Amino acid sequence: MRSPPSRCGEPVGAIDTPALVIDLDALERNIARMADYAKQHRVRLRPHAKTHKCAHIAKLQVAAGAVGVCVQKTGEAQALADAGVTDIYISNEVVDAAKLERVAALAARVKLAIAVDSALGIDLLATALRAAGTTVDVFVEIDVGQGRCGVPATEAGTLAHRVVAKGLRFAGLQAYHGRAQHLRSAAERDQAVRHAVTLTRAAQASITSAGIACPLVSGAGTGTFVFEADSGVYGELQPGSYVFMDRDYAENETLVRAPVFEHALFVKSQVMSRGASHAVIDAGHKSHAIDSGLPRVWQRELDYANGGDEHGILRPRGAPLPMLGESVWLVPGHCDPTVNLHDSYVCVRGGLEHGVVEAIWAVDARGCVD
């Protein structure tokens, strides 16, 4: 790992660029607001740590009231466990025998859960756990509209029965609708979740008709958690991006009933070249992900244009171009893959203009795609 782009106690102006920066005041408010919402609505909160990949942030979320965190990869779970996170749900399928051996070994160190959506996956998981002498909570994943992983709702009972028959602990349903998260209008998201709830109820009926209790339904994201919490079906929420609020999520129509989340994650850049009609900054694709679109320039009337791997091009939109050497702050289009490009966070207290570096946090699970 290279040296961090700053040191504790330095002013924000001294942070080397490009750097991944957290506004700690905004982050802490976001964490508190989501925790308060979950408490008020009497649902469990299990934030998705694939967003931040950082044990320090996971511990802040748990300290605020979360029951634990979600991850998507075995490697993410191992990295966070190594850094002291003790309650982890791999909300994804694992069918590789070698990976399942890692899952089974990890279950000896932390409270662990995992999702399944096939008979083969259940059988392989049972074999690995039996060999290791460990156990995990098992959630059956259903497809509620994402069109990705998960079985049809009517097949949930068959898989739940197989989980129990293999001597595993059936924990409930994984019912996450990822496609609904970025539907721009609140009405579209509401409609999508209503359909998901209908399918989830059908899955519950399939399970209970097999003579098995369904203890919990887990799902929801930053774009829809209000609807899942109101449904009376979901008992656990899995939002992740609320801690940072990237540009893409911020473009959703806001909900009056939802907490207000602030941008807390930024890429600090510097103007490295300047022409008559544009400026060039040192933050290109290697500094921020573009799968959800280009970043937004923070609090300046400037448009960001694609400049390649190492460069971003700024053009004026009613404001003068920044000067050579001047700092420019970017709000990433998609926080999760942006985080995976960096080794560490520079954590600033007191704002982006006059703040001071308070901490450097490792991106513990960076590169854990296995």
C-alpha positions in Angstrom: 0.0 0.0 0.0 1.3 3.4 -0.9 1.6 6.2 1.7 -1.7 8.0 2.4 -2.3 11.3 0.6 -2.3 13.2 3.8 -1.5 13.1 7.5 -3.6 13.7 10.6 -3.7 17.3 11.6 -3.1 18.7 8.1 -5.5 21.2 6.6 -7.6 20.0 3.6 -5.5 22.2 1.3 -2.5 19.9 2.0 -4.2 16.7 0.9 -2.4 15.3 -2.1 -4.5 14.6 -5.2 -6.3 12.7 -6.4 -7.6 11.5 -3.0 -10.8 9.8 -1.6 -12.1 12.1 1.1 -14.8 11.7 3.7 -16.6 14.6 5.3 -16.8 13.1 8.8 -19.5 15.5 10.0 -21.8 14.5 7.1 -21.0 10.8 7.4 -21.9 10.7 11.1 -25.2 12.6 10.4 -26.1 10.1 7.7 -25.3 7.1 10.0 -27.3 8.5 12.8 -30.3 9.4 10.6 -30.6 5.9 9.1 -30.2 4.3 12.5 -32.9 6.6 14.0 -35.2 5.8 11.2 -34.8 2.0 11.6 -35.4 2.3 15.4 -38.5 4.4 14.9 -40.0 2.0 12.4 -39.0 -1.1 14.5 -37.0 -2.8 11.8 -33.5 -4.2 12.0 -30.8 -2.3 10.2 -28.0 -4.3 8.4 -26.2 -1.8 6.2 -24.4 -3.0 3.1 -20.6 -2.7 3.7 -19.9 -3.4 0.0 -20.4 0.4 -0.3 -17.5 1.4 2.0 -15.5 -1.8 2.5 -14.2 -0.3 5.7 -14.3 -2.0 9.2 -14.1 1.4 10.9 -17.3 2.6 9.2 -19.0 -0.8 9.8 -18.2 -0.4 13.5 -19.7 3.1 13.6 -22.9 1.8 12.0 -23.1 -1.0 14.6 -22.4 1.4 17.4 -25.3 3.5 16.2 -27.7 0.5 16.3 -27.1 -1.7 13.2 -27.3 -5.5 14.0 -24.3 -6.1 11.7 -23.4 -5.6 8.0 -23.9 -7.2 4.6 -21.2 -8.0 2.1 -21.4 -9.6 -1.4 -18.1 -11.5 -1.5 -16.4 -14.1 0.7 -13.2 -12.0 0.5 -15.1 -8.9 1.8 -16.4 -10.9 4.8 -12.9 -12.2 5.6 -11.3 -8.7 5.4 -13.9 -7.1 7.6 -13.7 -10.0 10.1 -10.0 -9.7 10.2 -10.5 -6.1 11.2 -12.9 -6.8 14.0 -16.4 -6.9 12.5 -18.3 -9.7 14.2 -21.7 -10.1 12.5 -21.7 -10.4 8.7 -24.2 -11.6 6.1 -22.9 -12.6 2.7 -26.1 -11.6 0.9 -25.0 -13.5 -2.2 -24.6 -17.0 -3.5 -21.4 -19.0 -3.1 -21.2 -22.4 -4.9 -17.4 -22.9 -5.3 -16.2 -25.6 -3.0 -12.9 -23.8 -2.1 -14.8 -20.6 -1.3 -17.3 -22.5 0.8 -14.4 -23.9 2.8 -13.4 -20.3 3.5 -17.0 -19.5 4.5 -17.1 -22.5 6.9 -13.8 -21.5 8.5 -14.9 -17.9 8.9 -18.1 -19.1 10.7 -15.9 -20.3 13.5 -14.8 -16.7 14.1 -17.9 -14.5 13.6 -21.6 -14.7 13.4 -22.2 -15.4 9.8 -25.1 -15.7 7.4 -25.3 -16.5 3.6 -27.8 -16.6 0.8 -28.7 -19.6 -1.3 -30.8 -20.0 -4.4 -30.2 -23.6 -5.6 -30.3 -27.1 -4.2 -26.7 -27.6 -5.3 -25.6 -24.5 -3.4 -27.3 -25.8 -0.2 -25.7 -29.2 -0.5 -22.2 -27.8 -1.0 -22.7 -25.4 1.9 -23.8 -28.2 4.1 -20.8 -30.4 3.2 -18.4 -27.6 3.9 -20.0 -26.7 7.2 -20.1 -30.3 8.3 -16.4 -30.7 7.6 -15.5 -27.6 9.5 -17.9 -28.2 12.4 -19.5 -24.8 12.1 -22.9 -23.3 11.3 -24.3 -20.2 9.6 -27.7 -18.6 9.1 -29.1 -19.5 5.7 -31.4 -17.1 3.7 -33.2 -18.3 0.6 -33.0 -15.6 -2.1 -36.0 -15.0 -4.3 -36.2 -12.9 -7.4 -38.4 -9.9 -6.7 -37.7 -8.0 -9.9 -34.0 -7.7 -10.2 -33.7 -10.5 -12.8 -30.4 -11.6 -11.3 -30.1 -14.1 -8.5 -32.9 -15.7 -6.7 -35.6 -18.3 -7.4 -39.3 -17.7 -8.2 -41.3 -17.0 -5.1 -43.2 -20.3 -5.5 -40.0 -22.3 -5.2 -38.9 -20.8 -1.9 -40.6 -23.5 0.1 -38.8 -26.3 -1.7 -35.4 -24.7 -1.0 -36.3 -23.8 2.6 -37.2 -27.5 3.1 -33.9 -28.6 1.7 -32.0 -26.2 4.0 -33.7 -27.7 7.0 -33.3 -31.3 5.7 -29.6 -30.8 5.4 -29.4 -29.8 9.0 -28.8 -26.1 8.3 -30.4 -23.2 10.1 -33.1 -21.5 7.9 -33.1 -17.8 8.7 -35.6 -16.4 6.3 -35.8 -14.7 2.9 -33.4 -12.5 0.9 -35.7 -10.2 -1.1 -33.6 -7.3 -2.5 -34.8 -5.4 -5.6 -31.7 -3.7 -6.9 -33.3 -2.5 -10.1 -35.8 -0.4 -8.2 -33.1 1.6 -6.3 -32.5 4.1 -9.2 -35.9 4.5 -10.6 -36.1 8.2 -10.5 -39.6 8.9 -9.4 -40.9 8.0 -6.0 -44.0 6.5 -7.6 -42.0 4.1 -9.8 -40.0 2.9 -6.8 -43.2 2.5 -4.8 -44.8 0.5 -7.5 -41.7 -1.8 -7.9 -41.6 -2.5 -4.1 -45.3 -3.2 -4.0 -44.7 -5.9 -6.6 -41.8 -7.2 -4.6 -43.9 -7.4 -1.5 -46.5 -9.4 -3.3 -43.9 -11.9 -4.5 -42.4 -12.0 -1.0 -45.7 -12.8 0.6 -46.1 -15.6 -2.0 -42.7 -16.9 -1.0 -43.6 -16.8 2.7 -46.8 -18.8 1.9 -44.7 -21.3 0.0 -42.4 -21.8 3.0 -45.1 -22.0 5.7 -47.1 -24.5 3.5 -44.0 -26.7 3.7 -44.4 -26.6 7.5 -41.4 -24.2 8.1 -41.5 -20.9 9.9 -40.0 -17.9 8.0 -38.3 -15.8 10.7 -37.2 -12.8 8.7 -37.4 -11.0 5.4 -34.2 -9.0 4.6 -33.7 -6.6 1.8 -34.2 -2.9 0.7 -31.7 -0.3 -0.4 -31.0 3.4 -0.2 -33.6 4.2 -2.9 -36.5 2.2 -1.5 -36.1 1.4 2.2 -39.0 3.6 3.2 -41.4 1.4 1.2 -40.0 -1.9 2.5 -40.2 -0.5 6.1 -43.8 0.4 5.6 -44.7 -2.9 4.1 -45.1 -4.9 7.3 -43.2 -7.7 5.5 -39.6 -6.7 5.7 -38.0 -7.0 9.1 -34.5 -6.0 8.1 -33.2 -3.2 5.8 -29.9 -3.4 3.8 -29.2 0.1 2.5 -25.6 0.9 1.8 -25.0 4.1 -0.2 -26.8 6.3 2.3 -23.6 6.7 4.2 -22.0 8.5 1.2 -24.8 9.5 -1.1 -23.2 9.5 -4.5 -24.4 11.6 -7.5 -26.6 8.9 -8.9 -28.7 8.4 -5.8 -28.9 12.1 -5.2 -30.7 12.4 -8.6 -33.6 10.3 -7.3 -36.8 12.1 -6.4 -36.7 12.6 -2.6 -39.3 11.2 -0.3 -40.9 13.5 2.3 -41.0 10.6 4.8 -37.3 9.7 4.3 -34.3 11.1 6.2 -32.2 13.6 4.4 -28.8 12.2 3.5 -25.8 14.4 2.6 -22.9 13.9 0.2 -20.1 12.6 2.4 -17.7 11.1 -0.1 -15.6 13.2 -2.4 -12.6 12.9 -4.7 -10.3 15.8 -4.2 -8.5 16.8 -7.4 -6.3 19.6 -8.7 -6.2 21.7 -11.9 -3.0 20.5 -13.7 -3.6 22.3 -17.0 -5.7 25.2 -18.3 -6.7 26.3 -21.7 -8.8 29.2 -23.0 -12.1 27.3 -22.7 -11.4 24.4 -20.4 -9.4 23.2 -17.4 -7.9 19.8 -16.8 -7.8 18.1 -13.4 -5.8 15.1 -12.3 -8.8 12.8 -11.5 -9.8 10.5 -14.3 -11.3 7.0 -14.5 -8.6 5.6 -12.2 -9.9 7.8 -9.4 -13.7 7.4 -9.8 -16.0 4.9 -11.4 -18.2 5.9 -14.3 -20.6 3.0 -14.6 -23.4 5.2 -13.3 -22.2 8.3 -15.1 -19.6 11.0 -14.6 -19.0 12.8 -11.3 -20.5 16.1 -10.5 -18.3 19.1 -9.6 -19.1 20.1 -6.1 -20.7 23.5 -5.5 -19.3 25.0 -8.7 -21.0 25.8 -12.0 -18.7 23.5 -14.0 -19.3 20.5 -16.2 -17.1 17.5 -15.9 -16.2 15.7 -19.2 -14.4 12.5 -19.9 -10.7 13.1 -20.1 -9.5 9.4 -19.9 -7.7 7.4 -17.2 -5.8 10.2 -15.6 -7.6 13.4 -16.6 -10.9 15.1 -16.2 -12.0 18.1 -18.4 -13.9 21.0 -16.9 -15.9 23.4 -18.9 -17.6 26.5 -17.6 -21.4 26.6 -17.0 -21.9 30.2 -15.9 -18.8 30.3 -13.6 -15.2 31.1 -14.4 -12.7 28.3 -14.8 -10.6 27.4 -11.8 -7.0 28.5 -11.9 -3.9 26.3 -12.4 -3.2 24.5 -9.1 -6.6 25.1 -7.7 -8.5 22.3 -5.8 -11.7 20.9 -7.3 -14.0 18.5 -5.4 -16.0 15.8 -7.2 -19.0 13.9 -6.1 -18.6 10.4 -7.6 -21.3 9.0 -9.8 -21.3 5.6 -8.0 -19.6 5.3 -4.6 -19.1 1.5 -4.3 -16.7 0.9 -7.3 -15.1 4.3 -6.7 -14.1 3.2 -3.2 -12.6 0.0 -4.6 -10.1 2.2 -6.5 -8.5 3.6 -3.4 -6.4 2.2 -0.5 -7.6 4.6 2.1 -10.0 7.4 3.1 -8.8 10.8 4.2 -11.3 11.8 6.9 -11.8 15.5 7.3 -13.5 17.3 10.2 -14.9 20.8 9.7 -15.9 20.7 6.1 -14.1 20.7 2.7 -13.1 24.4 2.8 -11.6 24.9 6.2 -11.5 21.3 7.6 -8.6 19.4 9.1 -7.6 15.8 8.6 -8.7 13.9 11.6 -8.0 10.3 10.5 -6.9 8.0 7.8 -9.0 4.8 7.4 -8.1 1.8 5.4 -10.4 0.5 2.7 -10.0 -2.9 4.3 -11.8 -4.9 1.6 -10.4 -3.2 -1.4 -9.9 -5.6 -4.3 -11.8 -8.4 -2.5 -13.8 -9.5 -5.5 -13.5 -13.3 -4.8 
